[in-house]
Every structure is written in structure tokens, then in C-alpha cells.
């Protein structure tokens, strides 16, 4: 049997599952590098997903704690799309993906891990980035550390 070591996952496994919203907490801490906040706008911010589907998996969230797109102000919606455009360009230049998955999971039934604070996912994709691991062992291999992804993207910003 082969083993895949991923010691950084232990932090997620042991993490306190408090009810505090990370999209409200992290921007207020003013520890952008530690929290992987890549860019701050006026109404929204960009953060690396700490438990990504793929390298470069970003999320854009409004600072306001809102749970539906209907609650977004026009200003928040416009800025979210502007940040989406900027992040797709950045990821394309730095990571050279061959495609993207972009979207929101609204509600538990849709797979939202954080239901009460809307956020937009940007997941870079490459042909062949999927393999037998997710199919047979419900495991995803992420080949690059978050610190390295953050550094590369932040330098290019």
C-alpha cells in the first residue's frame, strides 16, 4: 500500500469548528499574509482557499455578512465581477491554467461549506488535473503549498 502524506491537513481536521464566520473574522485581523488575503477592495476582498480544490483556488467575498445574492448591493456586485476579471487575468498569467470553474454554492443543498456568507469561487483547471485519487479514495492531491501560491500571486499583483 502506498501512502500519501499531507501533514498540513491536520490543521483542518483539528480546527475549531466555531460558529464565527471566516469571511468576517479574517479581514478584521489585519494579518493578510497569514490569512492568505490576496487583495482588498472597497466592498469585497480576495482570499486563497485554505483547503483548495486545486492550486490557486481563490474566493471573492463581500465584507458584509450576507447570505444571498439578492442582499448584495450594486456596488458589491460590480466590484465582485471586477475582482473576478482581475483574478482570472492574474491566475492566467502566473499559473497558466487551461480553464476555470467559477461559481457560488448557495445553500447547504448546493454544497456550500459556509452557508451564511456568500462568496465566489475561482478554481484554475488543467487538462489532466484529475486522476484516480478522487475516484477511488476520495482524496485530492494539491502539489503546491499555499504559501508558495500566495507568494507567486502577490508578487505579480
GULUMSE-731923 format. One record per atom (N, C-alpha, C, O, CB): residue in one letter; x, y, z. Coordinates in steps of 0.001 Angstrom, whole numbers. Glycine has a CB too. Example, Ala and Ser with C-alpha at 12.3 -4.5 7.8 and 13.67 -1.06 7.14 Angstrom:
<rs>
["a",[13190,-5690,7800]] ["a",[12300,-4500,7800]] ["a",[13200,-3300,7800]] ["a",[14236,-3319,8465]] ["a",[11308,-4473,9046]] ["s",[12850,-2250,7080]] ["s",[13670,-1060,7140]] ["s",[12900,30,7870]] ["s",[13409,1138,8039]] ["s",[14084,-598,5725]] 
</rs>
This chain:
<rs>
["x",[841,-1175,0]] ["x",[0,0,0]] ["x",[889,1242,0]] ["x",[1853,1326,761]] ["x",[-958,-4,1217]] ["x",[560,2191,-849]] ["x",[1281,3461,-899]] ["x",[559,4466,-14]] ["x",[-668,4456,95]] ["x",[1396,3990,-2362]] ["x",[1341,5331,613]] ["x",[756,6353,1479]] ["x",[1037,7734,906]] ["x",[2117,7997,378]] ["x",[1311,6241,2918]] ["x",[70,8586,1017]] ["x",[199,9976,604]] ["x",[192,10821,1872]] ["x",[-819,10893,2571]] ["x",[-954,10402,-386]] ["x",[1324,11460,2166]] ["x",[1440,12266,3373]] ["x",[989,13684,3081]] ["x",[1442,14299,2116]] ["x",[2884,12253,3907]] ["x",[110,14199,3905]] ["x",[-368,15574,3772]] ["x",[-521,16149,5187]] ["x",[-1642,16364,5649]] ["x",[-1735,15639,2968]] ["x",[606,16398,5877]] ["x",[522,16821,7271]] ["x",[-182,18144,7499]] ["x",[-681,18390,8598]] ["x",[1873,16907,7830]] ["x",[-236,18999,6494]] ["x",[-921,20279,6640]] ["x",[-2422,20100,6809]] ["x",[-3087,21018,7289]] ["x",[-640,21163,5440]] ["x",[-2980,18957,6435]] ["x",[-4415,18705,6580]] ["x",[-4818,18555,8045]] ["x",[-5986,18744,8387]] ["x",[-4809,17453,5803]] ["x",[-3858,18215,8915]] ["x",[-4163,18037,10323]] ["x",[-4732,19312,10919]] ["x",[-5605,19252,11784]] ["x",[-2921,17608,11087]] ["x",[-4253,20462,10473]] ["x",[-4777,21744,10956]] ["x",[-6279,21834,10680]] ["x",[-7044,22279,11535]] ["x",[-4030,22931,10284]] ["x",[-6698,21412,9489]] ["x",[-8116,21439,9127]] ["x",[-8908,20443,9975]] ["x",[-9999,20757,10451]] ["x",[-8296,21124,7629]] ["x",[-8361,19257,10159]] ["x",[-9051,18215,10917]] ["x",[-9270,18641,12357]] ["x",[-10341,18414,12920]] ["x",[-8262,16911,10874]] ["x",[-8251,19262,12961]] ["x",[-8324,19657,14369]] ["x",[-8878,21057,14582]] ["x",[-9067,21484,15721]] ["x",[-6966,19569,14987]] ["x",[-9137,21768,13503]] ["x",[-9585,23155,13596]] ["x",[-10882,23277,14379]] ["x",[-11800,22469,14232]] ["x",[-9764,23742,12209]] ["x",[-10934,24305,15214]] ["x",[-12144,24598,15967]] ["x",[-13260,24955,14989]] ["x",[-13109,25873,14184]] ["x",[-11904,25751,16983]] ["x",[-14343,24258,15052]] ["x",[-15470,24498,14163]] ["x",[-16447,25487,14805]] ["x",[-17649,25236,14885]] ["x",[-16184,23173,13822]] ["x",[-15903,26600,15253]] ["x",[-16742,27606,15906]] ["x",[-17720,28187,14892]] ["x",[-17596,27989,13684]] ["x",[-15875,28731,16537]] ["x",[-18668,28890,15419]] ["x",[-19685,29476,14556]] ["x",[-19232,30805,13965]] ["x",[-19974,31427,13205]] ["x",[-20973,29668,15327]] ["x",[-18023,31247,14306]] ["x",[-17523,32522,13791]] ["x",[-17250,32412,12289]] ["x",[-16623,31455,11833]] ["x",[-16237,32949,14546]] ["x",[-17715,33374,11546]] ["x",[-17591,33389,10088]] ["x",[-16171,33795,9679]] ["x",[-15692,34862,10063]] ["x",[-18630,34354,9463]] ["x",[-15501,32940,8899]] ["x",[-14126,33274,8491]] ["x",[-14090,34483,7562]] ["x",[-13099,35213,7542]] ["x",[-13471,32074,7799]] ["x",[-15152,34706,6794]] ["x",[-15173,35844,5876]] ["x",[-15394,37166,6616]] ["x",[-15146,38239,6065]] ["x",[-16265,35648,4824]] ["x",[-15851,37087,7841]] ["x",[-15950,38285,8684]] ["x",[-14700,38420,9562]] ["x",[-14183,39520,9756]] ["x",[-17229,38228,9569]] ["x",[-14228,37299,10083]] ["x",[-13102,37288,11014]] ["x",[-11773,37658,10343]] ["x",[-11071,38553,10812]] ["x",[-12984,35921,11654]] ["x",[-11432,36979,9259]] ["x",[-10099,37123,8641]] ["x",[-9785,38554,8200]] ["x",[-8691,39033,8500]] ["x",[-9988,36200,7443]] ["x",[-10674,39260,7511]] ["x",[-10328,40628,7102]] ["x",[-10142,41581,8288]] ["x",[-9407,42563,8179]] ["x",[-11403,41173,6185]] ["x",[-10789,41304,9398]] ["x",[-10682,42154,10572]] ["x",[-9403,41954,11369]] ["x",[-9073,42773,12227]] ["x",[-11845,41921,11455]] ["x",[-8684,40879,11097]] ["x",[-7471,40578,11855]] ["x",[-6250,41362,11376]] ["x",[-5254,41460,12093]] ["x",[-7180,39104,11775]] ["x",[-6325,41921,10167]] ["x",[-5192,42657,9588]] ["x",[-3914,41831,9566]] ["x",[-2829,42331,9862]] ["x",[-4951,43938,10365]] ["x",[-4062,40546,9207]] ["x",[-2932,39633,9014]] ["x",[-3102,39014,7626]] ["x",[-3282,37805,7483]] ["x",[-2869,38515,10153]] ["x",[-3039,39872,6613]] ["x",[-3371,39422,5261]] ["x",[-2511,38261,4784]] ["x",[-3041,37298,4230]] ["x",[-3236,40564,4300]] ["x",[-1210,38323,4982]] ["x",[-343,37243,4505]] ["x",[-663,35930,5218]] ["x",[-806,34889,4577]] ["x",[1137,37611,4713]] ["x",[-773,35983,6527]] ["x",[-1075,34791,7321]] ["x",[-2442,34206,6965]] ["x",[-2622,32988,6957]] ["x",[-1026,35124,8810]] ["x",[-3406,35086,6670]] ["x",[-4761,34645,6335]] ["x",[-4965,34448,4834]] ["x",[-6068,34117,4396]] ["x",[-5769,35648,6853]] ["x",[-3921,34646,4053]] ["x",[-3965,34480,2592]] ["x",[-4943,35428,1903]] ["x",[-5529,35091,874]] ["x",[-4335,33058,2252]] ["x",[-5112,36610,2478]] ["x",[-5911,37633,1806]] ["x",[-5015,38268,756]] ["x",[-4022,38920,1079]] ["x",[-6470,38711,2822]] ["x",[-5372,38073,-480]] ["x",[-4540,38479,-1603]] ["x",[-4758,39936,-1984]] ["x",[-3812,40643,-2330]] ["x",[-4814,37595,-2793]] ["x",[-6002,40380,-1921]] ["x",[-6334,41725,-2371]] ["x",[-7574,42211,-1637]] ["x",[-8524,41457,-1428]] ["x",[-6555,41759,-3902]] ["x",[-7551,43487,-1248]] ["x",[-8700,44105,-600]] ["x",[-9268,45176,-1519]] ["x",[-8538,46036,-2013]] ["x",[-8311,44706,778]] ["x",[-10564,45118,-1741]] ["x",[-11257,46168,-2467]] ["x",[-12035,47014,-1474]] ["x",[-11854,46898,-262]] ["x",[-12196,45578,-3550]] ["x",[-12889,47852,-1996]] ["x",[-13696,48714,-1130]] ["x",[-14809,47924,-435]] ["x",[-15072,48130,750]] ["x",[-14300,49867,-1945]] ["x",[-15462,47019,-1174]] ["x",[-16597,46279,-618]] ["x",[-16373,44771,-556]] ["x",[-17112,44061,126]] ["x",[-17826,46562,-1430]] ["x",[-15355,44277,-1266]] ["x",[-15068,42847,-1348]] ["x",[-13567,42613,-1228]] ["x",[-12767,43532,-1405]] ["x",[-15604,42253,-2671]] ["x",[-13197,41377,-925]] ["x",[-11787,41007,-844]] ["x",[-11575,39643,-1489]] ["x",[-12521,38882,-1694]] ["x",[-11305,40994,626]] ["x",[-10309,39346,-1808]] ["x",[-9934,38081,-2431]] ["x",[-9065,37311,-1444]] ["x",[-8124,37862,-871]] ["x",[-9185,38311,-3790]] ["x",[-9384,36039,-1250]] ["x",[-8651,35191,-314]] ["x",[-8394,33834,-956]] ["x",[-9240,33306,-1678]] ["x",[-9432,35028,1017]] ["x",[-7211,33274,-686]] ["x",[-6934,31908,-1126]] ["x",[-7763,30949,-280]] ["x",[-7902,31145,927]] ["x",[-5410,31575,-1018]] ["x",[-8303,29931,-898]] ["x",[-8997,28888,-155]] ["x",[-7933,28089,596]] ["x",[-7022,27539,-23]] ["x",[-9856,27964,-1109]] ["x",[-8042,28021,1912]] ["x",[-7048,27325,2729]] ["x",[-7093,25813,2521]] ["x",[-6124,25122,2835]] ["x",[-7265,27649,4199]] ["x",[-8194,25294,2002]] ["x",[-8339,23875,1732]] ["x",[-8836,23730,292]] ["x",[-9986,23362,50]] ["x",[-9319,23192,2756]] ["x",[-7938,24028,-663]] ["x",[-8334,24210,-2062]] ["x",[-8672,22930,-2801]] ["x",[-8224,21838,-2453]] ["x",[-7254,24901,-2790]] ["x",[-9480,23107,-3833]] ["x",[-9741,22017,-4766]] ["x",[-8538,21854,-5692]] ["x",[-8182,20732,-6053]] ["x",[-11039,22282,-5585]] ["x",[-7918,22951,-6074]] ["x",[-6718,22980,-6920]] ["x",[-5833,24128,-6464]] ["x",[-6296,25032,-5769]] ["x",[-7089,23131,-8434]] ["x",[-4565,24098,-6849]] ["x",[-3692,25236,-6583]] ["x",[-4279,26489,-7207]] ["x",[-4789,26452,-8327]] ["x",[-2270,24978,-7122]] ["x",[-4206,27598,-6485]] ["x",[-4719,28864,-6995]] ["x",[-6200,29056,-6774]] ["x",[-6775,30012,-7295]] ["x",[-4429,28973,-8440]] ["x",[-6844,28174,-6014]] ["x",[-8281,28276,-5735]] ["x",[-8528,29516,-4873]] ["x",[-8145,29563,-3704]] ["x",[-8814,26982,-5019]] ["x",[-9168,30507,-5468]] ["x",[-9447,31774,-4804]] ["x",[-10930,31906,-4499]] ["x",[-11772,31240,-5102]] ["x",[-8977,32948,-5665]] ["x",[-11229,32793,-3538]] ["x",[-12614,33130,-3242]] ["x",[-12715,34649,-3134]] ["x",[-11820,35304,-2601]] ["x",[-13105,32431,-1926]] ["x",[-13801,35193,-3639]] ["x",[-14092,36621,-3514]] ["x",[-15337,36739,-2650]] ["x",[-16365,36123,-2934]] ["x",[-14296,37312,-4927]] ["x",[-15235,37535,-1592]] ["x",[-16366,37679,-676]] ["x",[-16586,39155,-343]] ["x",[-15629,39924,-257]] ["x",[-16130,36861,619]] ["x",[-17827,39541,-159]] ["x",[-18073,40900,333]] ["x",[-17674,40969,1811]] ["x",[-17702,39959,2514]] ["x",[-19579,41308,138]] ["x",[-17309,42145,2266]] ["x",[-17018,42314,3691]] ["x",[-18289,42149,4514]] ["x",[-18251,41630,5630]] ["x",[-16384,43695,3958]] ["x",[-19417,42594,3958]] ["x",[-20688,42479,4681]] ["x",[-21091,41022,4802]] ["x",[-20915,40240,3867]] ["x",[-21798,43281,3973]] ["x",[-21625,40663,5942]] ["x",[-22089,39304,6198]] ["x",[-23496,39159,5612]] ["x",[-24492,39482,6259]] ["x",[-22079,38979,7734]] ["x",[-23552,38667,4376]] ["x",[-24837,38456,3705]] ["x",[-24890,37035,3176]] ["x",[-23864,36457,2818]] ["x",[-25048,39479,2552]] ["x",[-26083,36481,3130]] ["x",[-26217,35065,2776]] ["x",[-26845,34808,1413]] ["x",[-27003,33653,1015]] ["x",[-27026,34376,3811]] ["x",[-27206,35869,690]] ["x",[-27811,35640,-628]] ["x",[-27403,36740,-1601]] ["x",[-27062,37851,-1196]] ["x",[-29349,35571,-517]] ["x",[-27443,36414,-2881]] ["x",[-27089,37408,-3895]] ["x",[-28098,38545,-3925]] ["x",[-27760,39665,-4309]] ["x",[-26997,36754,-5274]] ["x",[-29327,38268,-3525]] ["x",[-30346,39322,-3500]] ["x",[-30009,40419,-2492]] ["x",[-30470,41552,-2628]] ["x",[-31711,38724,-3172]] ["x",[-29218,40088,-1497]] ["x",[-28835,41065,-474]] ["x",[-27633,41920,-892]] ["x",[-27321,42914,-236]] ["x",[-28520,40348,827]] ["x",[-26965,41538,-1971]] ["x",[-25795,42296,-2418]] ["x",[-26208,43657,-2953]] ["x",[-27221,43793,-3638]] ["x",[-25025,41519,-3494]] ["x",[-25413,44650,-2629]] ["x",[-25639,45973,-3211]] ["x",[-25087,45965,-4637]] ["x",[-24284,45103,-4995]] ["x",[-24964,47103,-2345]] ["x",[-25515,46914,-5430]] ["x",[-24989,47040,-6780]] ["x",[-23472,47237,-6735]] ["x",[-22742,46663,-7542]] ["x",[-25668,48213,-7521]] ["x",[-23011,48043,-5797]] ["x",[-21573,48310,-5656]] ["x",[-20798,47024,-5351]] ["x",[-19726,46801,-5915]] ["x",[-21328,49349,-4542]] ["x",[-21326,46187,-4473]] ["x",[-20671,44911,-4147]] ["x",[-20647,43986,-5358]] ["x",[-19631,43349,-5637]] ["x",[-21388,44220,-2972]] ["x",[-21757,43913,-6069]] ["x",[-21829,43051,-7250]] ["x",[-20860,43483,-8337]] ["x",[-20181,42653,-8940]] ["x",[-23236,43040,-7803]] ["x",[-20798,44782,-8583]] ["x",[-19884,45303,-9610]] ["x",[-18437,45035,-9202]] ["x",[-17628,44594,-10018]] ["x",[-20110,46829,-9833]] ["x",[-18115,45302,-7939]] ["x",[-16731,45075,-7513]] ["x",[-16374,43592,-7548]] ["x",[-15248,43241,-7900]] ["x",[-16511,45631,-6104]] ["x",[-17301,42726,-7193]] ["x",[-17025,41288,-7232]] ["x",[-16662,40861,-8653]] ["x",[-15713,40101,-8849]] ["x",[-18246,40482,-6721]] ["x",[-17407,41343,-9639]] ["x",[-17124,40981,-11036]] ["x",[-15799,41594,-11507]] ["x",[-15051,40957,-12249]] ["x",[-18279,41445,-11954]] ["x",[-15509,42825,-11080]] ["x",[-14223,43443,-11431]] ["x",[-13056,42651,-10832]] ["x",[-12037,42442,-11491]] ["x",[-14177,44911,-10939]] ["x",[-13215,42210,-9572]] ["x",[-12171,41402,-8941]] ["x",[-12056,40039,-9612]] ["x",[-10953,39513,-9763]] ["x",[-12457,41229,-7444]] ["x",[-13177,39470,-10013]] ["x",[-13158,38206,-10757]] ["x",[-12320,38358,-12026]] ["x",[-11453,37531,-12305]] ["x",[-14600,37756,-11112]] ["x",[-12581,39403,-12781]] ["x",[-11845,39668,-14016]] ["x",[-10347,39795,-13724]] ["x",[-9525,39199,-14419]] ["x",[-12373,40953,-14698]] ["x",[-10002,40561,-12710]] ["x",[-8598,40784,-12354]] ["x",[-7922,39479,-11915]] ["x",[-6771,39227,-12273]] ["x",[-8493,41834,-11233]] ["x",[-8633,38651,-11142]] ["x",[-8049,37406,-10644]] ["x",[-7889,36373,-11747]] ["x",[-6911,35626,-11752]] ["x",[-8903,36836,-9528]] ["x",[-8832,36316,-12683]] ["x",[-8685,35392,-13810]] ["x",[-7462,35779,-14642]] ["x",[-6697,34915,-15070]] ["x",[-9964,35389,-14693]] ["x",[-7282,37085,-14867]] ["x",[-6096,37549,-15595]] ["x",[-4819,37199,-14840]] ["x",[-3850,36732,-15440]] ["x",[-6168,39065,-15831]] ["x",[-4812,37421,-13530]] ["x",[-3647,37124,-12704]] ["x",[-3327,35631,-12718]] ["x",[-2185,35239,-12956]] ["x",[-3880,37600,-11268]] ["x",[-4324,34811,-12467]] ["x",[-4112,33363,-12461]] ["x",[-3643,32865,-13826]] ["x",[-2786,31986,-13909]] ["x",[-5399,32638,-12054]] ["x",[-4202,33423,-14889]] ["x",[-3802,33035,-16238]] ["x",[-2327,33342,-16465]] ["x",[-1595,32521,-17017]] ["x",[-4666,33754,-17287]] ["x",[-1896,34517,-16041]] ["x",[-504,34914,-16235]] ["x",[464,34119,-15357]] ["x",[1519,33693,-15826]] ["x",[-350,36391,-15951]] ["x",[111,33922,-14097]] ["x",[1036,33294,-13151]] ["x",[1010,31770,-13223]] ["x",[2060,31129,-13178]] ["x",[709,33738,-11744]] ["x",[-180,31188,-13335]] ["x",[-307,29736,-13227]] ["x",[-621,29043,-14548]] ["x",[-531,27819,-14641]] ["x",[-1371,29403,-12235]] ["x",[-983,29800,-15553]] ["x",[-1282,29291,-16892]] ["x",[-2245,28098,-16918]] ["x",[-1945,27065,-17515]] ["x",[-9,28900,-17562]] ["x",[-3409,28251,-16264]] ["x",[-4390,27171,-16338]] ["x",[-4973,27069,-17744]] ["x",[-4864,27991,-18553]] ["x",[-5511,27390,-15311]] ["x",[-5586,25939,-18007]] ["x",[-6211,25708,-19310]] ["x",[-7721,25958,-19269]] ["x",[-8406,25862,-20288]] ["x",[-5934,24280,-19779]] ["x",[-8222,26278,-18083]] ["x",[-9639,26575,-17910]] ["x",[-9909,26968,-16474]] ["x",[-9002,26976,-15642]] ["x",[-10506,25374,-18310]] ["x",[-11155,27292,-16185]] ["x",[-11562,27698,-14839]] ["x",[-12936,27133,-14516]] ["x",[-13775,26979,-15403]] ["x",[-11569,29234,-14707]] ["x",[-13161,26827,-13249]] ["x",[-14502,26658,-12702]] ["x",[-14746,27902,-11865]] ["x",[-13953,28222,-10979]] ["x",[-14653,25313,-11847]] ["x",[-15838,28603,-12141]] ["x",[-16173,29834,-11426]] ["x",[-17627,29743,-10997]] ["x",[-18502,29453,-11812]] ["x",[-15923,31104,-12312]] ["x",[-17889,29990,-9707]] ["x",[-19277,29950,-9280]] ["x",[-19458,30055,-7787]] ["x",[-18499,30152,-7022]] ["x",[-19906,28709,-9755]] ["x",[-20731,30031,-7391]] ["x",[-21127,30108,-5994]] ["x",[-21944,28874,-5629]] ["x",[-22725,28369,-6436]] ["x",[-21933,31399,-5719]] ["x",[-21755,28405,-4425]] ["x",[-22588,27346,-3870]] ["x",[-23504,28019,-2855]] ["x",[-23067,28380,-1762]] ["x",[-21721,26184,-3211]] ["x",[-24755,28184,-3210]] ["x",[-25701,28912,-2366]] ["x",[-26604,27927,-1641]] ["x",[-27465,27293,-2251]] ["x",[-26542,29903,-3203]] ["x",[-26399,27804,-338]] ["x",[-27186,26895,482]] ["x",[-26527,25547,655]] ["x",[-25708,25126,-161]] ["x",[-28541,26713,-113]] ["x",[-26894,24881,1726]] ["x",[-26331,23571,2063]] ["x",[-26579,22544,956]] ["x",[-25694,21755,628]] ["x",[-26925,23067,3380]] ["x",[-27777,22558,384]] ["x",[-28117,21597,-667]] ["x",[-27232,21758,-1900]] ["x",[-27043,20808,-2659]] ["x",[-29579,21750,-1061]] ["x",[-26688,22963,-2101]] ["x",[-25826,23231,-3252]] ["x",[-24355,22984,-2932]] ["x",[-23492,23183,-3787]] ["x",[-26015,24664,-3726]] ["x",[-24064,22554,-1706]] ["x",[-22691,22239,-1338]] ["x",[-21939,23358,-646]] ["x",[-20717,23288,-522]] ["x",[-21951,21847,-2537]] ["x",[-22637,24392,-191]] ["x",[-21958,25500,477]] ["x",[-21358,25032,1796]] ["x",[-22063,24523,2667]] ["x",[-22930,26671,715]] ["x",[-20047,25213,1932]] ["x",[-19371,24906,3189]] ["x",[-19627,25991,4217]] ["x",[-19711,25725,5416]] ["x",[-17871,24736,2965]] ["x",[-19748,27218,3730]] ["x",[-20092,28359,4588]] ["x",[-21368,28944,3990]] ["x",[-21326,29659,2989]] ["x",[-18908,29450,4668]] ["x",[-22477,28637,4602]] ["x",[-23779,28993,4040]] ["x",[-24179,30445,4248]] ["x",[-24890,31019,3423]] ["x",[-24821,28122,4627]] ["x",[-23731,31037,5337]] ["x",[-24258,32335,5747]] ["x",[-23534,33546,5176]] ["x",[-23959,34679,5405]] ["x",[-24228,32420,7209]] ["x",[-22454,33332,4441]] ["x",[-21700,34461,3888]] ["x",[-21349,34101,2437]] ["x",[-20505,33238,2197]] ["x",[-20390,34773,4749]] ["x",[-21990,34753,1488]] ["x",[-21771,34392,82]] ["x",[-20324,34664,-320]] ["x",[-19662,35564,198]] ["x",[-22736,35174,-839]] ["x",[-19871,33857,-1254]] ["x",[-18520,34007,-1790]] ["x",[-18460,33318,-3148]] ["x",[-19146,32327,-3398]] ["x",[-17450,33415,-813]] ["x",[-17634,33864,-3999]] ["x",[-17468,33370,-5365]] ["x",[-16165,32591,-5452]] ["x",[-15111,33094,-5065]] ["x",[-17482,34539,-6392]] ["x",[-16234,31368,-5957]] ["x",[-15047,30524,-6126]] ["x",[-14459,30704,-7521]] ["x",[-15189,30801,-8508]] ["x",[-15395,29041,-5881]] ["x",[-13131,30748,-7590]] ["x",[-12397,30718,-8856]] ["x",[-11408,29566,-8730]] ["x",[-10471,29630,-7934]] ["x",[-11663,32108,-9167]] ["x",[-11616,28516,-9516]] ["x",[-10758,27339,-9438]] ["x",[-10048,27143,-10786]] ["x",[-10689,26806,-11781]] ["x",[-11589,26069,-9054]] ["x",[-8726,27354,-10817]] ["x",[-7986,27088,-12054]] ["x",[-8004,25590,-12349]] ["x",[-7958,24763,-11438]] ["x",[-6522,27608,-11947]] ["x",[-8071,25254,-13646]] ["x",[-8111,23843,-14048]] ["x",[-7116,23584,-15160]] ["x",[-6851,24455,-15989]] ["x",[-9526,23441,-14499]] ["x",[-6572,22389,-15172]] ["x",[-5647,21932,-16201]] ["x",[-6138,20584,-16706]] ["x",[-6660,19775,-15939]] ["x",[-4183,21834,-15656]] ["x",[-5969,20354,-17984]] ["x",[-6300,19042,-18533]] ["x",[-5411,18030,-17816]] ["x",[-4190,18179,-17785]] ["x",[-6096,18990,-20107]] ["x",[-6018,17021,-17252]] ["x",[-5251,16004,-16535]] ["x",[-5075,16310,-15060]] ["x",[-4365,15573,-14375]] ["x",[-3909,15847,-17167]] ["x",[-5700,17384,-14528]] ["x",[-5537,17660,-13095]] ["x",[-6387,16729,-12238]] ["x",[-6335,16792,-11010]] ["x",[-5901,19111,-12794]] ["x",[-7142,15895,-12860]] ["x",[-7913,14889,-12160]] ["x",[-7231,13550,-12416]] ["x",[-6605,13347,-13457]] ["x",[-9415,14878,-12623]] ["x",[-7360,12653,-11466]] ["x",[-6763,11332,-11616]] ["x",[-7570,10331,-10811]] ["x",[-8706,10616,-10431]] ["x",[-5281,11331,-11168]] ["x",[-7011,9186,-10550]] ["x",[-7742,8141,-9864]] ["x",[-7978,8444,-8378]] ["x",[-8876,7861,-7770]] ["x",[-7004,6846,-10005]] ["x",[-7185,9346,-7785]] ["x",[-7285,9587,-6345]] ["x",[-8696,10005,-5911]] ["x",[-9234,9404,-4982]] ["x",[-6288,10656,-5936]] ["x",[-9317,11007,-6541]] ["x",[-10664,11372,-6094]] ["x",[-11693,10264,-6344]] ["x",[-12661,10122,-5597]] ["x",[-11109,12644,-6793]] ["x",[-11472,9497,-7387]] ["x",[-12436,8451,-7733]] ["x",[-12401,7280,-6771]] ["x",[-13447,6780,-6359]] ["x",[-12181,7957,-9129]] ["x",[-11191,6834,-6407]] ["x",[-11069,5627,-5604]] ["x",[-10862,5866,-4119]] ["x",[-11206,5013,-3301]] ["x",[-9955,4822,-6113]] ["x",[-10311,7004,-3765]] ["x",[-10007,7195,-2345]] ["x",[-10521,8504,-1781]] ["x",[-10164,8879,-664]] ["x",[-8536,7122,-2133]] ["x",[-11362,9209,-2541]] ["x",[-11907,10479,-2081]] ["x",[-10795,11404,-1586]] ["x",[-10932,12070,-560]] ["x",[-12937,10244,-969]] ["x",[-9688,11431,-2338]] ["x",[-8504,12216,-1984]] ["x",[-8102,13082,-3157]] ["x",[-8119,12628,-4302]] ["x",[-7334,11302,-1561]] ["x",[-7743,14314,-2887]] ["x",[-7260,15237,-3916]] ["x",[-5830,15613,-3564]] ["x",[-5551,16022,-2437]] ["x",[-8172,16513,-4027]] ["x",[-4930,15477,-4518]] ["x",[-3534,15838,-4313]] ["x",[-3337,17279,-4759]] ["x",[-3622,17621,-5906]] ["x",[-2581,14879,-5086]] ["x",[-2851,18120,-3859]] ["x",[-2548,19526,-4145]] ["x",[-1029,19642,-4122]] ["x",[-431,19533,-3052]] ["x",[-3235,20519,-3095]] ["x",[-383,19859,-5270]] ["x",[1068,19755,-5327]] ["x",[1864,20968,-4852]] ["x",[3087,20881,-4745]] ["x",[1451,19469,-6691]] ["x",[1219,22085,-4566]] ["x",[1968,23272,-4178]] ["x",[1438,23824,-2863]] ["x",[227,23881,-2649]] ["x",[1895,24341,-5277]] ["x",[2347,24230,-1983]] ["x",[1962,24789,-682]] ["x",[1261,26132,-862]] ["x",[1574,26888,-1782]] ["x",[3198,24952,228]] ["x",[309,26421,27]] ["x",[-426,27687,-37]] ["x",[508,28886,24]] ["x",[289,29877,-673]] ["x",[-1438,27767,1097]] ["x",[1547,28808,851]] ["x",[2486,29920,981]] ["x",[3135,30254,-356]] ["x",[3317,31426,-688]] ["x",[3560,29590,2016]] ["x",[3482,29231,-1116]] ["x",[4123,29439,-2420]] ["x",[3139,30028,-3426]] ["x",[3494,30934,-4180]] ["x",[4694,28116,-2956]] ["x",[1915,29528,-3445]] ["x",[892,30071,-4339]] ["x",[620,31531,-3996]] ["x",[543,32377,-4887]] ["x",[-410,29244,-4247]] ["x",[475,31824,-2717]] ["x",[234,33199,-2269]] ["x",[1379,34107,-2720]] ["x",[1139,35185,-3266]] ["x",[78,33254,-726]] ["x",[2627,33672,-2492]] ["x",[3792,34471,-2846]] ["x",[3808,34787,-4336]] ["x",[4019,35938,-4719]] ["x",[5073,33747,-2448]] ["x",[3591,33796,-5172]] ["x",[3618,33990,-6625]] ["x",[2553,34966,-7091]] ["x",[2820,35853,-7901]] ["x",[3435,32663,-7335]] ["x",[1333,34793,-6566]] ["x",[240,35673,-6983]] ["x",[426,37085,-6449]] ["x",[199,38058,-7168]] ["x",[-1099,35114,-6514]] ["x",[836,37201,-5200]] ["x",[1017,38523,-4585]] ["x",[2118,39305,-5279]] ["x",[1980,40511,-5482]] ["x",[1339,38384,-3094]] ["x",[3217,38640,-5651]] ["x",[4307,39305,-6360]] ["x",[3833,39897,-7682]] ["x",[4253,40990,-8062]] ["x",[5449,38328,-6607]] ["x",[2976,39190,-8368]] ["x",[2514,39629,-9687]] ["x",[1466,40729,-9596]] ["x",[1288,41497,-10542]] ["x",[1949,38453,-10457]] ["x",[769,40812,-8459]] ["x",[-205,41887,-8274]] ["x",[508,43211,-8210]] ["x",[-134,44250,-8057]] ["x",[-1040,41669,-7005]] 
</rs>
